[in-house]
């Protein structure tokens, strides 16, 4: 499962705006937009995103 898929799933479940997610997860409000346009996150970025998602209660299982 790609990190963008996980993010999109989380955004749909929580109705969180993509810019808010990017700010909270990695301090980059353009993160989701850039990923949707083809940006490839590095291993460190993926770890930060996945760590953020793991700490969220509202994450759908």
C-alpha positions, 0 to 999 in steps of 0.5 A: 500500500503506497503512502499516498493511498494511506494518506488519502484514506486517512483524509477521507476518514477524518475530513482533514484538509490536505494542507493541515495533514502536511503541516501536522505530519511533516511541516509541509503544507504542500506535501499531499499536493506534491505527492499527487503530482508525482513527488516521490518521498524519501525513506525518511519522509515515509517514516515520518508520515507513517509515524504520524498516521500511527499516532492518530486515533481516527485512523481507519483500520 
